[in-house]
Amino acid sequence: MKTTIRKGANSLPLNEILPGDCIEVMNALPEESVDLIFADPPYNLQLRGDLHRPDNSKVDAVDDAWDQFDSFKVYDDFTREWLKAARRILKPNGAIWVIGSYHNVFRLGAELQNQGYWILNDVVWRKSNPMPNFRGKRLTNAHETLIWASKNEAAKYTFNYEALKSLNEGIQMRSDWVLPICNGGERLKDDNGDKAHPTQKPESLLHRVILGTTNPGDVILDPFFGTGTTGAVAKMLGREFIGIEREEKYREVAEKRIASVRKFDKDALRVSTSKRAEPRVPFGQLVERGMLRPGEELYSMNGRQKAKVRADGTLIANDVKGSIHQVGAHLEGAPSCNGWTYWAFKRDGKTVPIDVLRQQIRAEMQ
Ligand SMILES: C[S@@+](CC[C@H](N)C(=O)[O-])C[C@H]1O[C@@H](n2cnc3c(N)ncnc32)[C@H](O)[C@@H]1O
């Protein structure tokens, strides 16, 4: 069967849930068209028989048809095909996240590497409220693993380092994330009050992934959409999504869920950026624009040195000429110096760092 896809103006079916097998659907999408793929594929749990709690109630385990594969070989063939289809539609600087448990994550990781994806991190999602091990024969299985990989080694993938650091109260985000499983009001229920889907992922997990590795407006594709957690969080965060899901009942649940999601306003979506990502302002611009005059004196913030501004945006101090950085470094006898934080000027008797003028210009550029 050939899959046909209704496409929007930019030739991608944005913010839609596409029915069908994800391999066929991805193969029908344009090459190099999506920024990020988030994939939560079947686990291939290989459950044998029912599992009961100590009170004899049956555990609601993942025993659905979509999780059944006859052998590891069949699962590996499936993995190879969908990862290949995913790689074709990723933009050159695109990236993928896959999530799995011990049953399948090693197979996913090996195939990612076989295909030339470049693994950037594996993240352990430590569940703060895992299901106990009812039989007491193994450790409580309290985590899942996510693998984050770029399309290839040279890809300039998106990583919002500062945004994740801010999310973590100013401390670098680590690769172990402690988050609860999806429970309470977030857990979608069917008409009988049962779980609408056995493996609905928490929105907090997707929030971290999407905030950290995409930008507003990016296209995120999820080939195993389920209840549409990826779509719901993408919409909130102002990203575009494409979902693919084979089962109609899950597509219906996801449609309804996403329709009720409110997109955050533009200001709320702006995240912290690194200093390096801010637009470059040459010191000469301050002189050209008359913010500092040729001949004006600058003073080092430590009060020990001074230099004169020249018409071409260089400084002169005694016999040394050069950029704000070079002159600062020479005067301090240091290998390097950040002139922007080293130098200040005087206005109305006050000492003002020259960086204030740079910030003024940057604010105009926004
Ligand atoms: C692990 S669940 C994903 C759950 C999802 N992350 C969520 O938060 O709801 C995997 C989903 O993939 C779907 N699926 C399995 N094989 C598929 C295939 N070949 N093509 C499309 N969907 C498939 C299943 O129906 C199931 O809903």
The ligand as a Gaussian input file, in Angstrom:
#p B3LYP/6-31G(d) Opt

LIG

0 1
 C        5.636000       3.026000      23.656000
 S        4.213000       3.615000      22.886000
 C        4.426000       5.376000      22.800000
 C        3.748000       6.129000      23.898000
 C        3.867000       7.642000      23.774000
 N        5.231000       8.084000      23.912000
 C        2.994000       8.360000      24.805000
 O        3.517000       9.154000      25.618000
 O        1.798000       8.151000      24.806000
 C        4.422000       3.080000      21.247000
 C        3.268000       3.436000      20.303000
 O        3.687000       3.127000      18.976000
 C        2.597000       2.604000      18.236000
 N        3.213000       1.784000      17.166000
 C        3.835000       0.587000      17.289000
 N        4.337000       0.184000      16.123000
 C        4.047000       1.166000      15.226000
 C        4.325000       1.332000      13.849000
 N        5.011000       0.417000      13.150000
 N        3.908000       2.478000      13.247000
 C        3.192000       3.402000      13.938000
 N        2.893000       3.298000      15.246000
 C        3.320000       2.180000      15.884000
 C        1.789000       1.815000      19.264000
 O        0.455000       1.703000      18.860000
 C        1.994000       2.645000      20.529000
 O        0.935000       3.548000      20.707000

